[in-house]
Amino acid sequence: MEAIEQAKTLEAKALSEIENSGDEVSLERAFNAYLSKKGQIAGLMSLMKDIPPEDKAIFGQAVNGAKKMIGEAYEAKRKEFEGKALSEKLATEKIDISLPGATLAQGHINPYYQIIDEVSDIFLDMGYEVVEGRDVETDHYNFELLNVPKDHPSRDMQDTFYISDELLLRTQTSAAQAHTMGERKGLSPIRMICPGKAYRRDDDDMTHSHQFAQIEGLVVDKNISIANLKATLDLFVKKMFGEKREIRLRSSYFPFTEPSVEVDVSCFNCGGKGCSMCKGTGWIEILGAGMVNPKVLEMCGYDSKVWSGFAFGVGVERVAILRYGIDDIRRFYQNDARFLKDYIGK
Ligand code: PHE
């Protein structure tokens, strides 16, 4: 049958064209010529209507067979080209795995928070809890409950930013002492530290900032004495600045502690001999502390005949400055990434 011959010839022609196509463009051209909707296979099918009924089946088989063969040959050739393209790409795009990778910028904890974390860990180990205070305080909590009535002369040293006559930015984390005692209602012992910001009306310079951080500490229990305060701070200083450090207490004044002390640590730069860091004295002042004034205990709901306690306040920047040899307190707040990089994990 002539039509079947035609199918066979077409098949042979298509197969050789596909086999001999030198690139993807000529392969696609062959596809379009034979296999597309308007291609020659479709054209053969259109002859079906003129084929005598008894031959239709054989003719159909011949055309479908040719279509299948050509389709398979096309797929095989296409894969061959794809494989070639990939191996060419692999051959030209060699990756040198010994080259250094792209470095990603890594974030760091501000030295100020490193100190807070370190101090918190030391006190958590001693069984303290960490409480959160508030930056905006009432005059009552920041001053009055800490035995600083209105017009008390010590307020002069702690002028701050007032939101109203009664609302202010806290001048000391000591306000958290009054809150914690108030919350416990004079019923349970307290061992807490409170890290946080404090604010004072100050002209900013290398050693002063209108905003700084403190870590408050408060212990209230039965039979707490100044010996407990001294032992606690001695342990703290040794853990923070090294086993060889000693502390000394000098008498001082804070309205909310009685007696009050200023605590010095033996100079970690010269070991106590005297150097520029300790201004020749061998000692560096690091914190204020004292026994909680019975008046404060009473105002905050603790019976001072039953309970006693001690409190301390550490200046965070002061510790960081001493620890890392930072020369200017303003650096903590300037968000200069170079500064942060200098003090990574020191
Ligand atoms: N609040 C005091 C200050 O800011 C420090 C302090 C805290 C002193 C607790 C004694 C007890 O100077």
Residues whose N, C-alpha, C, O or C-beta is under 5 A from the ligand:
A	BS01	LIG	T171 Q172 S174 F254 T257 G288 A289 G290 A311 F312 G313
